Amino acid sequence: MRDSYDLVIIGGGIIGTSILWNLKAQGFMGNVTLFERGDALAEETSAKSAGAFRNLWGSRINMEMSTCSIKFLSTFEKEFDIPIGFHKHGYLFTFYPEPWERVKAYKPTFDEVGVRAELVPLEEIERMVPGLKAGVDHMDPEIREFAGFQPFAGGLYGPDCGSFDPSAAAKGYTERAQREFAESAEVHLRTEVKRIEFESGKVKGVQLSNGRRIGAGGVILAAGPWSMQLLAASGLPDDENLPVDPIKRQLFVTNLPDIPGYEHIPLVIIDRGIYFKYETGNLQIGRADPEQKSGFDQDASLAYYKDEIAPYMQERIPGTEHCNVKSMWGGLYSITRDDHNGILGAHPAYEGLYLACGWSGHGAMVSPAAGQALAELVVHGSYRTIDARALRFERFAEQDLVIEEIVI
Ligand SMILES: Cc1cc2nc3c(=O)[nH]c(=O)nc-3n(C[C@H](O)[C@H](O)[C@H](O)COP(=O)(O)OP(=O)(O)OC[C@H]3O[C@@H](n4cnc5c(N)ncnc54)[C@H](O)[C@@H]3O)c2cc1C
């Protein structure tokens, strides 16, 4: 390890590793190191992810970032010579009548940005998801009333959506960066940054947990849900820290229902934001708990599946009551308080500090575009491929938020 670097990246998840590769790919001439405190890369949030990607978004920046990223991921295996399980299985959102009217209005923007999206009638939803009943007549009226079920009004299908393995991609980025730029791109595992050091409002370096001080011309913060803690430990007051909370999300893997055809379903989003996809002979199922408090707890709870997911799923898809949990885990979303979108770009109050945080549950899918955009900003001084200024830190003070309506 050197005593100083031109750039230090903090965090070796899918975001930090994408930035490392993209800096070099954009022609960054200096030396750069990535510090990851874990024993391996991408073992935290990036490994807990469902790895799903979609370009069906309501905001233009998310449509653009994900469209660009999907294109990049589609050739990743060939370019980086590593399998990442890239698979376009599609996404099917289902909607109750009121949101359906709003979602239909996005179609012209989808067409304009080049997002392939199909409005799907009810019979087609039932065909795509065997056993699913789009209406509510089959339900007990009391349960229907109590649980607030409504008949679906329509679906939105994205054929270019799918999933990949973010941890494998992180490995691919890093191995290639080290292979091609061995002299100037370093990665140090088991290396925790204790604080970022500043002098007269400028980045001076970082202090590691082992006490060592490393000089840095710039620091890129990609420490996932721990980014806010690190900035606080570095002396940033609340109003200069990230407006982001760590919030637990859980995933459950069950056997398939005894209904033929589940190998070919898209990722499906139904009532209460319950989502599921086929995953190597099983179903992977999740749902964001709106009651979940912020904090670093990552324990998964079988009771949550049994109380908040299974009963609703079996009403909508009779037969799924036989889906039993085989494994489950929790991980942390970094939820940006005001608009649930990433924070990317230079910190306005500290010269040399760059942020790539607050991805609010969609960091894996935009990681190629986020890495490229930030690398362009650092190397060229401005965005070149996608104008990512919408994600700047200043948007909160300016109340120029990125409002996203197509959420899970
Ligand atoms: C259950 C679940 C499901 C999800 N599903 C999806 C999905 O389907 N699609 C999608 O796009 N996104 C999904 N996400 C979100 C996605 O996983 C994240 O947005 C993404 O992984 C963020 O990557 P990251 O590199 O910022 O964070 P991380 O992967 O958490 O990486 C941050 C790294 O920084 C390291 N670090 C922290 N502090 C320090 C320090 N002080 N010094 C050194 N290293 C440090 C950590 O050890 C960690 O490895 C999901 C998340 C969860 C929890």
The ligand as an SDF file (V2000), in Angstrom:
LIG
                    3D

 53 58  0  0  0  0  0  0  0  0999 V2000
  -32.9000   -7.6860    0.1420 C   0  0  0  0  0  0  0  0  0  0  0  0
  -32.3890   -6.7480   -0.9180 C   0  0  0  0  0  0  0  0  0  0  0  0
  -32.8150   -6.8970   -2.2300 C   0  0  0  0  0  0  0  0  0  0  0  0
  -32.3570   -6.0300   -3.2100 C   0  0  0  0  0  0  0  0  0  0  0  0
  -32.7610   -6.2160   -4.5070 N   0  0  0  0  0  0  0  0  0  0  0  0
  -32.2730   -5.4100   -5.4760 C   0  0  0  0  0  0  0  0  0  0  0  0
  -32.6280   -5.6390   -6.8320 C   0  0  0  0  0  0  0  0  0  0  0  0
  -33.3720   -6.5640   -7.1680 O   0  0  0  0  0  0  0  0  0  0  0  0
  -32.0940   -4.8050   -7.7840 N   0  0  0  0  0  0  0  0  0  0  0  0
  -31.2530   -3.7720   -7.4520 C   0  0  0  0  0  0  0  0  0  0  0  0
  -30.8200   -3.0400   -8.3440 O   0  0  0  0  0  0  0  0  0  0  0  0
  -30.9090   -3.5360   -6.1680 N   0  0  0  0  0  0  0  0  0  0  0  0
  -31.3970   -4.3310   -5.1800 C   0  0  0  0  0  0  0  0  0  0  0  0
  -31.0440   -4.1100   -3.8900 N   0  0  0  0  0  0  0  0  0  0  0  0
  -30.2050   -2.9450   -3.5900 C   0  0  0  0  0  0  0  0  0  0  0  0
  -28.7720   -3.1870   -4.0040 C   0  0  0  0  0  0  0  0  0  0  0  0
  -28.3440   -4.4130   -3.4650 O   0  0  0  0  0  0  0  0  0  0  0  0
  -27.9170   -2.0320   -3.5270 C   0  0  0  0  0  0  0  0  0  0  0  0
  -28.4390   -0.7970   -4.0030 O   0  0  0  0  0  0  0  0  0  0  0  0
  -26.4850   -2.1690   -4.0130 C   0  0  0  0  0  0  0  0  0  0  0  0
  -25.9750   -3.4370   -3.7130 O   0  0  0  0  0  0  0  0  0  0  0  0
  -25.6370   -1.0980   -3.3770 C   0  0  0  0  0  0  0  0  0  0  0  0
  -24.2960   -1.3830   -3.6510 O   0  0  0  0  0  0  0  0  0  0  0  0
  -23.1560   -0.6260   -2.8630 P   0  0  0  0  0  0  0  0  0  0  0  0
  -21.9000   -1.0050   -3.5040 O   0  0  0  0  0  0  0  0  0  0  0  0
  -23.5160    0.8160   -2.7500 O   0  0  0  0  0  0  0  0  0  0  0  0
  -23.2910   -1.1830   -1.3580 O   0  0  0  0  0  0  0  0  0  0  0  0
  -22.6550   -2.4790   -0.6750 P   0  0  0  0  0  0  0  0  0  0  0  0
  -22.7930   -3.6680   -1.5080 O   0  0  0  0  0  0  0  0  0  0  0  0
  -23.1990   -2.5380    0.7040 O   0  0  0  0  0  0  0  0  0  0  0  0
  -21.1200   -2.1100   -0.6100 O   0  0  0  0  0  0  0  0  0  0  0  0
  -20.6110   -1.2040    0.3240 C   0  0  0  0  0  0  0  0  0  0  0  0
  -19.3110   -1.7770    0.8210 C   0  0  0  0  0  0  0  0  0  0  0  0
  -18.6520   -0.8170    1.6270 O   0  0  0  0  0  0  0  0  0  0  0  0
  -17.9560   -1.5060    2.6390 C   0  0  0  0  0  0  0  0  0  0  0  0
  -17.6900   -0.5450    3.7060 N   0  0  0  0  0  0  0  0  0  0  0  0
  -18.5900    0.0770    4.5000 C   0  0  0  0  0  0  0  0  0  0  0  0
  -17.9900    0.9270    5.3340 N   0  0  0  0  0  0  0  0  0  0  0  0
  -16.6590    0.8470    5.0580 C   0  0  0  0  0  0  0  0  0  0  0  0
  -15.5050    1.4810    5.6010 C   0  0  0  0  0  0  0  0  0  0  0  0
  -15.6150    2.3820    6.5840 N   0  0  0  0  0  0  0  0  0  0  0  0
  -14.2910    1.1690    5.0900 N   0  0  0  0  0  0  0  0  0  0  0  0
  -14.1780    0.2500    4.0870 C   0  0  0  0  0  0  0  0  0  0  0  0
  -15.2180   -0.3860    3.5510 N   0  0  0  0  0  0  0  0  0  0  0  0
  -16.4630   -0.0870    4.0310 C   0  0  0  0  0  0  0  0  0  0  0  0
  -18.9000   -2.6220    3.0370 C   0  0  0  0  0  0  0  0  0  0  0  0
  -18.2160   -3.6770    3.6760 O   0  0  0  0  0  0  0  0  0  0  0  0
  -19.5020   -3.0120    1.6970 C   0  0  0  0  0  0  0  0  0  0  0  0
  -18.8290   -4.1080    1.1040 O   0  0  0  0  0  0  0  0  0  0  0  0
  -31.4500   -4.9790   -2.8770 C   0  0  0  0  0  0  0  0  0  0  0  0
  -30.9950   -4.8430   -1.5650 C   0  0  0  0  0  0  0  0  0  0  0  0
  -31.4580   -5.7250   -0.5900 C   0  0  0  0  0  0  0  0  0  0  0  0
  -30.9470   -5.5640    0.8130 C   0  0  0  0  0  0  0  0  0  0  0  0
  1  2  1  0
  2  3  1  0
  2 52  2  0
  3  4  2  0
  4  5  1  0
  4 50  1  0
  5  6  2  0
  6  7  1  0
  6 13  1  0
  7  8  2  0
  7  9  1  0
  9 10  1  0
 10 11  2  0
 10 12  1  0
 12 13  2  0
 13 14  1  0
 14 15  1  0
 14 50  1  0
 15 16  1  0
 16 17  1  0
 16 18  1  0
 18 19  1  0
 18 20  1  0
 20 21  1  0
 20 22  1  0
 22 23  1  0
 23 24  1  0
 24 25  2  0
 24 26  1  0
 24 27  1  0
 27 28  1  0
 28 29  2  0
 28 30  1  0
 28 31  1  0
 31 32  1  0
 32 33  1  0
 33 34  1  0
 33 48  1  0
 34 35  1  0
 35 36  1  0
 35 46  1  0
 36 37  1  0
 36 45  1  0
 37 38  2  0
 38 39  1  0
 39 40  1  0
 39 45  2  0
 40 41  1  0
 40 42  2  0
 42 43  1  0
 43 44  2  0
 44 45  1  0
 46 47  1  0
 46 48  1  0
 48 49  1  0
 50 51  2  0
 51 52  1  0
 52 53  1  0
M  END
$$$$
